């Protein structure tokens, strides 16, 4: 496989006129030895036979009988190169190459973007709403304020039928939402919150995939507020807390800033105090003391390394810039402690990582996606 990839790389360099003398010699040596065994012979022969004449016509060469064997050999070689190149670009996955600084500079940090999916499946692109614009959806009025925040309120004082809505952020975006009860939700990138358009009797229940920060409003009748995540739920009255429930994380992490919450999972439960986090251990919920400012660093616009959470931060970077990040935990990055702003273009972020002695290599791979490799 390595030999085949090297052959295709040589052909690609030759066609783009970026080969050096040594590469040219290697390529011509391959043709001299007729090493077609690296590509299925029958397939190579068929492609050569059926495409050769057409390519010769297209490049303006007419093959005539001639005693000049060397000339015919050059033509055949050129045709073979074009044939294999055609086959390579048509059927072979694009080779990886180093991402240019210009490309990296063109990738901006995340921004405020989201869509709302209504109960009937209709989607509202919040970017298309003007500041202070109001729209009525059923019995609910949805408003986008001057700062881009979305809020809900009932259109009438009478009893209404709540409708399930979903706020969804793509990779590289965050958004803030004020629920009908006044609760503020800050939704992190690549996350989804499902909630009713209004809260009637009983507990206030929402469902989360991804990460969100909640500042829950207390109600006069002391209704509970419940956040459901995968295999877990968090119950509160009035408090401030963060939940990380991304599907690619092994565990759901609930972190408390203010007040108190009860986190439950199957037959296990734990009550948190401020600056504590709930986590699973051997199937049971436990709590530990944490630095809440670090947990909430995404809200304050920072990537926060503490020397132990490196892989988690690189996952944040991947979601924020909508790129792939490859990190195996063996580099100096594992010991790095510090903060990096989230409002940088990708090339500036990479510069800061390199300054911090975290060596990186950005390549463009399949589907033109950038993969940031931590070396």
C-alpha positions in Angstrom: 0.0 0.0 0.0 2.9 2.4 0.8 4.5 1.7 -2.6 1.2 2.4 -4.4 0.7 5.6 -2.5 4.3 6.6 -3.3 3.7 5.9 -7.0 0.6 8.1 -7.0 2.5 10.8 -5.2 5.2 10.8 -7.8 2.7 11.0 -10.6 0.8 13.8 -8.9 4.1 15.7 -8.5 5.0 15.1 -12.1 1.6 16.4 -13.4 1.8 19.5 -11.2 5.4 20.1 -12.3 6.5 20.2 -8.6 8.8 17.1 -8.8 12.5 17.3 -8.2 15.2 15.5 -10.3 15.3 12.5 -8.0 11.5 12.0 -8.1 11.5 12.3 -11.9 14.2 9.6 -12.1 12.1 7.3 -9.8 9.0 7.8 -11.9 10.7 7.1 -15.2 12.4 4.1 -13.7 9.0 2.7 -12.8 7.9 3.1 -16.4 11.1 1.5 -17.7 10.6 -1.5 -15.5 6.9 -1.6 -16.4 6.0 -2.2 -12.7 2.3 -2.4 -13.4 1.9 -5.2 -10.8 1.3 -2.5 -8.2 -2.0 -1.9 -9.9 -4.2 -4.9 -11.0 -2.7 -5.8 -14.5 -6.1 -6.5 -16.1 -7.5 -3.2 -14.9 -4.3 -1.3 -15.9 -4.3 -2.9 -19.3 -8.0 -2.2 -20.0 -7.7 1.5 -18.9 -4.5 1.9 -21.0 -6.1 0.4 -24.1 -9.5 2.2 -23.9 -8.3 5.6 -22.8 -4.9 5.9 -24.4 -6.1 6.9 -27.9 -8.6 9.3 -26.6 -6.0 11.1 -24.4 -3.6 11.2 -27.3 -6.2 12.9 -29.5 -7.1 15.3 -26.7 -3.5 16.4 -26.2 -3.1 16.8 -30.0 -0.8 13.8 -30.6 -1.5 11.4 -33.5 0.3 8.2 -33.3 1.8 7.2 -36.7 4.0 4.4 -37.8 7.5 5.4 -37.2 10.9 3.8 -36.8 11.5 6.3 -34.0 11.0 3.9 -31.2 12.2 6.4 -28.6 9.5 9.0 -29.7 6.7 6.4 -29.5 8.0 5.4 -26.1 7.8 9.0 -24.8 4.3 9.3 -26.1 3.3 6.0 -24.5 4.8 7.0 -21.3 3.0 10.4 -21.3 -0.3 8.6 -22.1 0.3 6.1 -19.3 1.0 8.9 -16.9 -2.2 10.6 -17.9 -4.2 7.4 -17.7 -3.0 6.5 -14.3 -3.5 10.0 -13.1 -7.0 10.0 -14.4 -7.6 6.7 -12.6 -6.0 8.0 -9.4 -8.0 11.3 -9.2 -11.2 9.5 -10.3 -11.1 6.6 -7.9 -8.3 7.0 -5.4 -8.8 9.0 -2.2 -7.2 12.4 -2.2 -3.7 12.4 -0.7 -3.2 14.3 2.5 -1.1 17.5 2.3 0.0 20.2 4.7 -2.5 23.0 5.2 -1.3 26.4 4.1 -1.2 29.4 6.4 -3.7 31.1 4.1 -6.2 28.3 4.5 -5.7 28.2 8.3 -6.2 31.9 8.5 -9.4 31.7 6.7 -11.0 29.5 9.4 -12.6 31.8 11.9 -13.5 31.0 15.5 -17.0 30.1 16.4 -19.9 32.6 16.6 -23.5 32.8 17.6 -25.6 30.6 15.3 -28.5 28.3 15.9 -31.8 27.0 14.5 -35.0 26.3 16.3 -37.0 23.2 15.3 -40.7 23.6 16.0 -43.0 20.8 16.9 -44.3 20.5 13.3 -40.7 20.1 12.0 -40.5 23.7 10.7 -37.0 25.3 11.2 -36.3 28.9 12.1 -32.8 30.1 11.2 -32.1 32.6 14.0 -29.4 34.3 12.0 -32.2 35.5 9.6 -34.2 37.2 12.4 -33.5 41.0 12.9 -32.6 42.4 16.4 -35.8 43.0 18.4 -37.9 41.0 15.9 -40.9 39.1 17.2 -42.7 36.2 15.7 -45.7 34.3 17.0 -45.5 30.5 16.9 -48.8 29.0 17.9 -49.7 30.5 21.3 -46.2 31.6 22.0 -44.3 34.8 21.1 -40.6 34.4 20.3 -38.4 37.5 20.5 -34.8 38.1 19.4 -33.4 40.9 21.5 -30.7 43.5 20.5 -27.9 41.2 21.7 -29.2 38.2 19.7 -30.7 36.3 22.7 -33.9 34.4 22.1 -36.8 34.5 24.7 -40.3 33.0 25.0 -43.5 34.3 26.5 -47.1 33.3 26.2 -49.2 35.2 23.7 -52.2 35.3 26.1 -52.9 35.0 29.8 -55.2 32.0 29.4 -54.3 28.4 29.5 -52.3 27.3 26.5 -51.0 24.0 25.1 -47.2 23.8 25.2 -45.3 22.7 22.1 -41.9 21.0 22.1 -39.2 23.1 20.5 -35.5 22.3 20.0 -32.7 24.8 19.9 -29.7 23.4 18.0 -26.2 24.8 17.6 -23.8 23.6 14.8 -20.1 23.0 15.4 -18.4 26.4 15.8 -21.3 28.2 17.4 -23.0 29.0 20.7 -26.3 30.6 21.5 -28.3 31.9 24.5 -32.0 31.3 25.2 -34.4 32.5 27.8 -37.1 29.9 28.5 -40.7 30.9 29.2 -40.1 30.7 33.0 -37.2 33.2 32.8 -34.5 30.5 33.0 -31.3 31.4 31.0 -29.7 28.7 29.0 -26.3 29.1 27.3 -25.9 26.4 24.7 -22.3 25.4 23.8 -21.2 24.4 20.3 -22.6 21.2 18.6 -25.4 20.9 21.2 -29.2 20.5 21.3 -31.8 21.5 23.9 -35.4 20.3 23.7 -37.9 22.2 25.8 -41.6 23.2 25.9 -42.7 26.6 24.6 -44.3 27.2 28.0 -44.3 25.5 31.4 -47.7 24.6 32.9 -48.4 22.3 35.8 -45.7 20.0 37.3 -42.0 20.0 37.0 -40.2 22.0 34.3 -38.4 19.4 32.1 -35.9 19.9 29.4 -33.6 17.5 27.5 -29.9 18.2 26.6 -27.4 16.7 24.2 -24.0 18.4 24.3 -23.2 21.1 26.8 -25.1 23.9 28.4 -25.0 26.3 31.3 -28.3 26.9 33.2 -29.3 29.8 35.4 -32.6 28.5 36.7 -35.3 30.9 37.9 -37.2 30.1 41.1 -41.0 30.0 40.8 -43.5 31.1 43.4 -44.9 27.6 43.6 -41.4 26.0 43.9 -41.7 23.9 40.7 -38.7 21.7 40.2 -36.5 22.1 37.1 -35.2 18.9 35.6 -32.5 18.5 32.9 -32.5 15.0 31.3 -29.4 13.7 29.6 -28.3 10.3 28.5 -29.1 7.9 31.4 -29.1 10.7 33.9 -31.1 13.6 35.2 -30.4 16.7 37.3 -33.1 18.2 39.5 -33.0 21.8 40.9 -35.2 24.5 42.2 -33.2 27.7 41.5 -29.5 27.6 40.8 -26.6 27.9 38.4 -24.9 24.9 37.0 -23.2 23.4 33.9 -23.8 20.0 32.2 -21.5 18.4 29.7 -23.3 15.5 28.0 -21.6 15.2 24.6 -22.2 11.8 22.9 -18.5 11.3 22.4 -17.7 11.7 26.1 -17.6 8.6 28.3 -19.5 10.3 31.2 -22.0 13.1 31.8 -20.4 15.8 34.0 -22.7 18.1 36.1 -20.9 21.0 37.7 -22.5 23.3 40.3 -21.7 27.0 40.5 -24.4 28.2 42.9 -27.3 26.7 44.9 -27.8 22.9 45.0 -28.7 20.1 42.6 -29.5 16.5 42.9 -28.1 14.3 40.1 -29.6 10.9 39.7 -28.8 7.8 37.5 -30.8 4.6 37.8 -30.5 3.7 41.5 -27.8 6.1 42.4 -28.0 9.8 43.3 -25.7 12.5 44.7 -26.4 16.0 46.0 -23.9 18.7 44.9 -22.7 21.8 46.7 -21.1 24.8 44.9 -17.7 24.0 43.2 -18.5 20.2 43.1 -19.0 17.9 40.1 -20.9 14.7 39.7 -19.3 11.8 37.9 -19.8 8.0 37.5 -17.5 5.5 39.2 -18.2 1.7 39.0 -21.7 2.4 38.0 -22.4 4.8 40.9 -22.5 8.6 41.1 -19.8 10.3 43.0 -18.9 13.9 43.6 -15.6 15.8 43.6 -14.3 19.3 44.2 -13.6 21.2 41.0 -12.5 24.6 39.7 -15.8 26.0 38.5 -14.1 28.8 36.6 -12.2 26.3 34.5 -15.4 24.3 33.8 -17.1 27.5 32.7 -14.1 28.8 30.7 -16.1 28.2 27.4 -18.6 30.8 28.6 -15.9 33.4 29.3 -14.3 32.8 25.9 -11.3 30.7 26.7 -9.8 27.3 26.3 -8.4 26.4 29.7 -5.6 23.8 30.1 -4.8 22.6 33.7 -2.2 19.9 32.9 -4.7 17.0 33.3 -7.6 17.9 31.0 -5.6 18.2 27.7 -7.6 15.6 25.7 -10.9 17.3 26.8 -9.7 20.7 25.6 -8.6 19.4 22.3 -12.1 18.0 21.8 -13.4 21.5 22.5 -11.1 23.0 19.9 -12.2 20.4 17.4 -15.9 21.3 17.9 -15.2 25.1 18.0 -13.4 25.2 14.7 -15.2 22.2 13.2 -12.0 20.4 12.5 -10.5 17.0 13.4 -7.8 16.8 16.1 -5.5 13.9 16.6 -4.0 13.6 20.0 -2.6 10.4 21.6 -1.5 11.8 24.9 2.2 11.3 24.4 3.3 14.9 23.6 4.3 17.7 25.9 0.8 19.0 25.6 -0.2 16.8 28.5 1.7 18.9 31.0 0.6 22.3 29.7 -1.3 24.7 31.9 -2.7 28.0 30.7 -5.5 29.8 28.9 -6.0 30.5 25.2 -8.7 32.8 23.8 -11.4 31.2 21.8 -11.8 34.3 19.5 -8.8 33.6 17.4 -8.6 32.4 13.8 -7.2 28.8 13.5 -3.7 29.9 12.4 -3.4 32.2 15.4 -4.5 29.4 17.8 -1.9 27.1 16.3 0.8 29.8 16.7 0.0 30.1 20.4 0.0 26.3 20.8 3.5 26.2 19.3 4.7 29.1 21.5 3.5 27.0 24.5 5.7 24.1 23.2 2.8 22.1 21.9 4.0 21.1 18.5 1.3 20.7 15.9 0.9 19.8 12.2 -2.2 20.8 10.3 -3.0 18.6 7.2 -5.8 18.6 4.7 -7.3 15.1 4.5 -10.3 13.4 2.9 -13.2 15.6 2.1 -10.9 18.6 2.5 -11.3 18.5 6.3 -8.4 19.9 8.4 -6.8 17.5 10.9 -4.7 19.2 13.5 -2.2 16.6 14.7 -0.5 17.1 18.1 3.0 15.7 17.6 
